[in-house]
Amino acid sequence: AAEKSFGSSFGDKDIVLKTPVVASDQEADETLDEDIAIEDNIISVEDEDIIIKDEDIVEVEDIVIEAIKETPADDILLNDVVDATPKLEGAVSNVTNSTADEDVVDKEEETIVTNVTADIVDQPPISTSSVPATSTTPPPLPDTITTFYVMADAPYTDYERINLMPQHIEELDDNVEFLVHLGDLQWAKVDKCREGAYDEASTIMKKSRIPTFILPGDNDINDCNSMIHGEEMWTKYFALFDKRYDHSLNVTRWGKLNESFSFIHKEVLYLGLNIIGGKPASTSEKSYRHSQHLERIRAVLNNELDDFKVVVLLGHAEPSSHHYDFFGGDSGFISMIKEMGKPTIHFHGDWHAYYEKEAEYGVENYMRISLDGESRAPPILVTIDTSKTNPVKFDRRSGNLEVACCSEGWPRYDGRVVNTPRPN
């Protein structure tokens, strides 16, 4: 077989390694003049002597590995080299750390490196098929793809607090970018807005390892016997919750309404709003809040329209007559997004059951999703890829929970309109 030499100077001595040939049990090559066999941590070199000084042994590993790299592909069985390399590296490392009385024995024109530690010698050959894959952090998502979780209306019972909701939070994927809880972190009718209920829910949410946003629901504030008490408790335990995390999202808080927020991330505009369900405790406060939200949204659409391709609306309330001043009318949210024309998906809680409404109000670029509540299902996983014409996909993360509209992407542009039944 063709030979190629690799030379390296060790002080006064030279090492010359000829191209190694590693042969499997099934191959018999009678044309080979010289063999380098790596087996059971014994390195044999025929026809060449290697004289290694103690201070130079550390360089053996680089020389042998470089020789293997430059060997013609047809002379090496890759799997055998992979199997042998960990042993070779271990042997060289042990030789490097050995004292001067460790020997390199020249016997029958073979150089045998001994004194390999017994635990390595006694091990069976390493099989690449049995070596587990190295755990690595997934590469960053492309600049067009965002992933996030959404949940709502939990916990409502002690069973949820102790069992279901902590498990859902624990199972969140660390590589997803953020989580939004849409509110109702207690059941005011039972919990009576006691401070312990806020504290217990906050403790659970703090276990989230990814940046987490929390919006208010009616049970957190509006349904308390004292709305002032509800606001105080919500502010103490949930306000500005995302600031607990070191994240790079460029979040804008909305002045006095700092429980609401917006940000643009990877060409998606996120609007997290204090839109709560039920009958408002104060009609004037609700009307002012809704008008301020519309003013802020209008400013974003006017000034940053070219910076996003998709809109995500996040809020607690299922739209009702109490919210017409926000959604309806010529200057309401629905008119804005219809004129804008960009895909807009609206996630909310409040009803505690999952259903889908597409093209509501006759607006084809609007999709509304009601989420499961009371920890019946894990937070849904949303993926938005703005490089696609149907950018929005989501997964309910349970085998028996289906998605009608968006499992393969939305908008679909296939002429269908999806409206799943609203559960009673």
C-alpha positions as CSV (number, residue, x, y, z in Angstrom):
1,A,0.0,0.0,0.0
2,A,1.1,3.6,-0.6
3,E,3.0,5.1,2.3
4,K,3.2,8.7,3.6
5,S,5.5,9.8,6.4
6,F,4.8,12.4,9.1
7,G,7.9,13.8,10.9
8,S,8.2,15.7,14.2
9,S,11.3,16.7,16.1
10,F,11.5,15.8,19.8
11,G,14.7,17.5,20.9
12,D,17.5,15.3,19.6
13,K,15.2,12.6,18.3
14,D,12.8,12.3,15.4
15,I,9.5,10.4,15.2
16,V,8.5,9.1,11.8
17,L,5.0,7.5,11.6
18,K,3.9,5.7,8.5
19,T,0.3,5.8,7.3
20,P,-1.7,3.7,9.7
21,V,-3.9,1.0,8.3
22,V,-6.7,-0.2,10.5
23,A,-8.3,-3.4,9.3
24,S,-11.6,-5.0,10.3
25,D,-12.1,-8.7,11.0
26,Q,-13.7,-9.1,7.7
27,E,-10.9,-7.7,5.6
28,A,-7.6,-9.4,4.6
29,D,-5.3,-7.2,2.6
30,E,-2.3,-9.2,1.6
31,T,-0.6,-6.2,-0.1
32,L,0.0,-4.3,3.1
33,D,3.7,-4.0,4.0
34,E,3.3,-2.3,7.3
35,D,0.5,-2.2,9.9
36,I,-0.4,0.0,12.8
37,A,-2.8,-1.9,14.9
38,I,-4.7,-0.2,17.7
39,E,-6.4,-2.9,19.9
40,D,-6.9,-3.2,23.6
41,N,-4.9,-0.1,24.3
42,I,-1.7,-1.6,22.6
43,I,-0.1,0.5,19.9
44,S,2.1,-1.5,17.5
45,V,4.4,0.1,15.0
46,E,6.3,-2.3,12.7
47,D,9.7,-1.5,11.1
48,E,10.0,1.8,12.9
49,D,11.4,2.6,16.4
50,I,10.0,5.4,18.5
51,I,12.2,6.7,21.1
52,I,10.4,9.1,23.4
53,K,11.9,11.2,26.1
54,D,9.9,11.7,29.3
55,E,9.6,15.4,28.7
56,D,8.3,14.9,25.1
57,I,5.6,12.3,25.7
58,V,2.9,15.0,25.9
59,E,3.2,15.5,22.1
60,V,2.5,11.9,21.1
61,E,-1.3,12.3,21.0
62,D,-1.2,15.2,18.5
63,I,1.2,13.3,16.2
64,V,-0.8,10.1,16.1
65,I,-4.1,11.9,15.7
66,E,-2.6,14.0,12.9
67,A,-1.4,10.8,11.2
68,I,-4.8,9.3,11.3
69,K,-6.4,12.4,9.9
70,E,-4.1,12.4,6.8
71,T,-4.5,8.7,6.0
72,P,-6.3,8.0,2.7
73,A,-10.0,7.3,3.3
74,D,-9.8,3.9,1.7
75,D,-7.2,2.7,4.2
76,I,-9.2,3.5,7.3
77,L,-12.4,1.9,8.5
78,L,-13.9,4.9,10.3
79,N,-15.8,3.0,13.0
80,D,-12.6,1.2,14.1
81,V,-10.8,4.5,14.3
82,V,-13.6,6.0,16.4
83,D,-13.6,2.9,18.6
84,A,-9.9,3.1,19.1
85,T,-9.4,6.9,19.6
86,P,-10.8,7.2,23.1
87,K,-8.5,4.4,24.2
88,L,-5.5,5.9,22.5
89,E,-6.2,9.3,24.0
90,G,-6.5,7.7,27.5
91,A,-3.3,5.8,27.0
92,V,-1.3,8.9,25.9
93,S,-2.7,10.8,28.9
94,N,-1.6,8.1,31.3
95,V,1.8,8.0,29.7
96,T,2.1,11.7,30.0
97,N,1.4,11.6,33.7
98,S,3.7,8.6,34.4
99,T,7.1,8.8,36.0
100,A,10.4,8.2,34.2
101,D,10.4,4.5,35.1
102,E,7.5,3.8,32.7
103,D,8.9,1.9,29.8
104,V,8.6,1.8,26.1
105,V,9.5,-1.7,25.1
106,D,10.8,-2.6,21.7
107,K,9.9,-6.2,21.1
108,E,9.9,-8.1,17.7
109,E,10.1,-4.8,15.8
110,E,6.9,-3.6,17.6
111,T,6.8,-0.6,19.9
112,I,4.4,-1.5,22.7
113,V,3.2,1.3,25.0
114,T,2.4,-0.3,28.4
115,N,1.5,0.9,31.9
116,V,-2.0,1.9,30.8
117,T,-4.3,2.0,33.8
118,A,-6.0,-1.3,34.6
119,D,-9.5,0.1,34.5
120,I,-9.0,1.1,30.9
121,V,-7.2,-2.1,29.9
122,D,-10.0,-4.3,31.4
123,Q,-12.8,-2.4,29.6
124,P,-14.3,-4.1,26.5
125,P,-13.9,-2.3,23.2
126,I,-16.1,0.8,23.0
127,S,-19.0,0.6,20.5
128,T,-20.0,3.8,18.9
129,S,-23.6,2.6,18.8
130,S,-23.7,2.4,22.6
131,V,-22.2,5.9,23.2
132,P,-25.0,8.4,24.0
133,A,-25.3,11.5,22.0
134,T,-23.7,14.5,23.6
135,S,-26.3,16.9,25.1
136,T,-26.0,20.3,23.5
137,T,-28.0,23.5,23.6
138,P,-30.2,23.8,20.5
139,P,-29.0,26.5,18.1
140,P,-30.8,29.9,18.3
141,L,-34.0,30.1,16.3
142,P,-33.8,32.1,13.1
143,D,-34.8,35.7,13.3
144,T,-38.1,35.0,11.7
145,I,-39.3,32.4,14.3
146,T,-40.7,33.1,17.7
147,T,-42.0,30.5,20.2
148,F,-44.0,31.2,23.4
149,Y,-46.5,29.7,25.8
150,V,-50.0,31.1,26.8
151,M,-52.2,30.0,29.7
152,A,-55.1,31.3,31.7
153,D,-57.5,30.8,34.6
154,A,-55.3,28.8,36.9
155,P,-55.0,27.8,39.7
156,Y,-58.6,27.7,40.9
157,T,-58.3,24.9,43.5
158,D,-55.9,23.6,46.1
159,Y,-55.5,20.5,44.0
160,E,-54.3,22.6,41.1
161,R,-51.9,24.5,43.3
162,I,-50.4,21.4,44.7
163,N,-50.4,19.1,41.7
164,L,-51.4,20.2,38.2
165,M,-50.1,23.7,37.8
166,P,-46.6,23.1,39.3
167,Q,-46.2,20.2,36.9
168,H,-47.3,22.3,33.9
169,I,-44.7,24.9,34.8
170,E,-42.0,22.4,35.5
171,E,-42.5,20.8,32.0
172,L,-42.0,24.0,30.1
173,D,-39.2,23.9,27.5
174,D,-36.4,26.2,28.5
175,N,-35.7,27.0,24.8
176,V,-39.2,28.6,24.4
177,E,-38.8,32.4,24.5
178,F,-41.5,33.4,27.0
179,L,-44.7,32.6,28.8
180,V,-47.8,34.8,29.2
181,H,-50.5,34.1,31.9
182,L,-53.7,35.8,30.9
183,G,-55.1,36.2,34.5
184,D,-57.4,34.7,37.0
185,L,-54.8,33.1,39.4
186,Q,-57.5,32.4,42.0
187,W,-61.2,31.8,42.3
188,A,-62.5,34.9,44.2
189,K,-65.8,33.2,45.1
190,V,-63.9,30.6,47.1
191,D,-60.6,32.1,47.9
192,K,-62.2,35.5,48.9
193,C,-59.1,37.3,47.5
194,R,-57.1,36.3,50.6
195,E,-53.5,37.2,50.3
196,G,-52.4,33.6,50.6
197,A,-54.0,32.8,47.3
198,Y,-52.0,35.5,45.5
199,D,-48.8,34.3,47.3
200,E,-49.4,30.7,46.4
201,A,-50.0,31.4,42.7
202,S,-47.0,33.7,42.6
203,T,-44.8,31.1,44.1
204,I,-45.8,28.6,41.4
205,M,-45.2,31.1,38.6
206,K,-41.8,32.0,40.0
207,K,-40.7,28.5,39.2
208,S,-41.0,29.3,35.5
209,R,-37.5,29.2,34.1
210,I,-38.4,31.4,31.1
211,P,-39.4,35.1,31.1
212,T,-43.0,35.3,32.3
213,F,-45.7,38.0,31.9
214,I,-48.8,38.1,34.0
215,L,-52.0,40.0,33.1
216,P,-54.9,40.6,35.5
217,G,-58.2,38.7,35.3
218,D,-61.6,39.6,36.9
219,N,-61.0,37.1,39.8
220,D,-57.7,38.8,40.6
221,I,-59.2,42.3,41.0
222,N,-62.7,43.0,39.8
223,D,-64.5,40.2,41.6
224,C,-63.0,40.9,45.0
225,N,-65.2,42.4,47.7
226,S,-62.9,45.4,47.7
227,M,-61.5,46.3,44.3
228,I,-58.8,48.4,46.0
229,H,-57.7,45.3,48.0
230,G,-57.6,43.3,44.7
231,E,-55.4,45.9,43.0
232,E,-53.1,46.0,45.9
233,M,-52.7,42.2,46.0
234,W,-52.2,41.9,42.3
235,T,-49.6,44.7,42.2
236,K,-47.7,43.2,45.1
237,Y,-47.5,39.7,43.7
238,F,-47.8,39.9,39.9
239,A,-47.1,43.4,38.6
240,L,-44.1,43.7,36.3
241,F,-43.5,40.0,36.7
242,D,-41.2,39.8,33.7
243,K,-38.6,42.0,35.4
244,R,-37.6,39.1,37.5
245,Y,-35.9,37.7,34.4
246,D,-32.9,38.8,32.5
247,H,-34.4,39.0,29.0
248,S,-33.8,41.1,25.9
249,L,-37.4,41.8,24.9
250,N,-37.9,45.6,24.4
251,V,-41.1,45.9,26.5
252,T,-43.0,49.2,26.6
253,R,-45.2,49.7,29.6
254,W,-48.2,52.0,29.2
255,G,-47.8,54.7,31.8
256,K,-50.3,54.5,34.6
257,L,-51.7,51.4,33.0
258,N,-48.4,49.6,33.5
259,E,-50.0,46.2,33.8
260,S,-50.5,46.5,30.0
261,F,-47.5,46.3,27.7
262,S,-46.4,46.0,24.1
263,F,-43.3,44.9,22.3
264,I,-42.1,44.0,18.8
265,H,-40.0,40.9,18.5
266,K,-38.9,39.1,15.3
267,E,-41.5,41.0,13.2
268,V,-44.4,40.3,15.6
269,L,-46.3,42.9,17.6
270,Y,-47.4,41.7,21.0
271,L,-50.2,43.6,22.8
272,G,-50.7,42.5,26.4
273,L,-53.7,44.3,27.7
274,N,-55.7,44.7,30.9
275,I,-59.0,43.6,29.5
276,I,-60.9,41.7,32.2
277,G,-64.0,39.7,32.1
278,G,-67.3,40.1,33.9
279,K,-69.3,43.2,34.8
280,P,-66.9,46.1,35.5
281,A,-66.7,47.3,39.1
282,S,-66.4,50.8,37.7
283,T,-67.8,51.6,34.3
284,S,-65.9,54.9,34.2
285,E,-62.6,53.2,35.0
286,K,-63.2,50.5,32.4
287,S,-64.1,53.1,29.7
288,Y,-61.0,55.2,30.5
289,R,-58.7,52.1,30.4
290,H,-60.2,50.9,27.1
291,S,-59.8,54.4,25.5
292,Q,-56.2,54.6,26.6
293,H,-55.5,51.1,25.1
294,L,-56.9,52.2,21.8
295,E,-54.9,55.4,21.8
296,R,-51.7,53.4,22.4
297,I,-52.5,50.8,19.8
298,R,-53.3,53.5,17.2
299,A,-49.9,55.1,17.9
300,V,-48.0,51.9,17.4
301,L,-49.9,51.1,14.2
302,N,-49.2,54.6,12.8
303,N,-45.5,54.7,13.8
304,E,-44.3,51.1,13.6
305,L,-46.4,49.5,10.9
306,D,-43.5,48.5,8.8
307,D,-41.7,46.8,11.7
308,F,-44.1,43.8,12.1
309,K,-46.0,41.3,10.0
310,V,-48.2,39.7,12.6
311,V,-50.2,41.0,15.6
312,V,-50.8,39.0,18.8
313,L,-53.4,40.3,21.2
314,L,-53.2,38.9,24.7
315,G,-55.9,39.7,27.3
316,H,-58.1,37.9,29.9
317,A,-61.7,38.7,28.8
318,E,-63.8,36.8,26.4
319,P,-65.3,39.7,24.4
320,S,-68.8,40.7,25.4
321,S,-71.0,43.8,25.4
322,H,-68.9,45.2,28.2
323,H,-66.0,45.3,25.8
324,Y,-67.7,46.8,22.8
325,D,-66.1,50.2,23.4
326,F,-62.8,48.6,22.8
327,F,-63.5,46.1,20.0
328,G,-66.4,47.7,18.2
329,G,-67.2,50.9,16.3
330,D,-65.4,52.7,13.5
331,S,-62.5,53.5,15.7
332,G,-62.3,50.2,17.7
333,F,-59.7,47.5,17.6
334,I,-61.4,45.4,15.0
335,S,-61.7,48.3,12.5
336,M,-58.0,49.0,13.1
337,I,-56.8,45.5,12.2
338,K,-59.2,45.2,9.3
339,E,-57.7,48.4,7.8
340,M,-54.2,47.2,8.6
341,G,-54.8,43.8,6.9
342,K,-52.1,41.9,8.8
343,P,-52.8,38.5,10.4
344,T,-54.0,39.1,14.0
345,I,-54.5,36.3,16.5
346,H,-56.2,37.0,19.8
347,F,-55.7,34.7,22.8
348,H,-58.0,35.0,25.9
349,G,-59.2,33.1,28.9
350,D,-62.3,33.8,31.0
351,W,-64.5,31.0,29.6
352,H,-62.2,28.2,30.9
353,A,-62.7,26.1,27.8
354,Y,-61.0,25.9,24.4
355,Y,-62.7,27.0,21.2
356,E,-61.8,28.9,18.0
357,K,-63.5,31.7,16.1
358,E,-62.1,32.8,12.7
359,A,-63.1,35.8,10.6
360,E,-65.3,37.1,13.4
361,Y,-67.0,40.5,12.7
362,G,-66.4,39.6,9.0
363,V,-62.6,40.3,9.3
364,E,-60.7,37.6,7.5
365,N,-57.4,38.4,9.1
366,Y,-58.7,38.0,12.7
367,M,-58.6,34.7,14.7
368,R,-59.8,34.4,18.3
369,I,-58.7,31.5,20.6
370,S,-60.3,30.8,24.0
371,L,-58.0,28.8,26.2
372,D,-58.6,26.0,28.6
373,G,-58.7,26.9,32.3
374,E,-58.3,25.3,35.7
375,S,-55.1,23.4,34.6
376,R,-57.2,21.0,32.4
377,A,-54.5,21.3,29.8
378,P,-50.9,22.5,29.7
379,P,-50.1,26.0,28.4
380,I,-50.4,26.0,24.6
381,L,-47.2,26.4,22.5
382,V,-47.4,29.1,19.8
383,T,-44.9,29.2,17.0
384,I,-44.8,32.2,14.6
385,D,-42.6,32.2,11.5
386,T,-42.9,35.5,9.7
387,S,-41.1,34.1,6.6
388,K,-44.2,32.1,5.8
389,T,-47.5,33.2,4.3
390,N,-49.3,31.2,7.0
391,P,-47.1,32.1,9.9
392,V,-49.1,31.1,13.0
393,K,-49.1,27.6,14.4
394,F,-49.9,26.3,17.8
395,D,-49.9,23.1,19.7
396,R,-52.1,22.2,22.7
397,R,-49.4,19.8,23.8
398,S,-51.6,16.9,24.6
399,G,-52.4,14.0,22.3
400,N,-56.1,14.2,22.7
401,L,-56.4,17.9,22.3
402,E,-56.8,19.1,18.7
403,V,-56.3,22.4,16.9
404,A,-58.7,23.0,14.0
405,C,-57.5,26.3,12.6
406,C,-53.7,26.4,13.0
407,S,-51.9,23.1,13.4
408,E,-50.5,23.6,10.0
409,G,-50.4,27.3,9.9
410,W,-52.7,30.3,9.8
411,P,-54.0,32.1,7.7
412,R,-54.6,29.2,5.4
413,Y,-55.9,31.0,2.3
414,D,-58.0,28.0,1.4
415,G,-61.4,29.5,1.6
416,R,-62.4,27.7,4.8
417,V,-63.6,29.5,7.9
418,V,-63.0,27.6,11.2
419,N,-65.5,28.1,14.1
420,T,-65.4,25.3,16.7
421,P,-68.3,25.1,19.1
422,R,-68.1,27.1,22.3
423,P,-68.4,24.5,25.1
424,N,-71.2,25.0,27.6
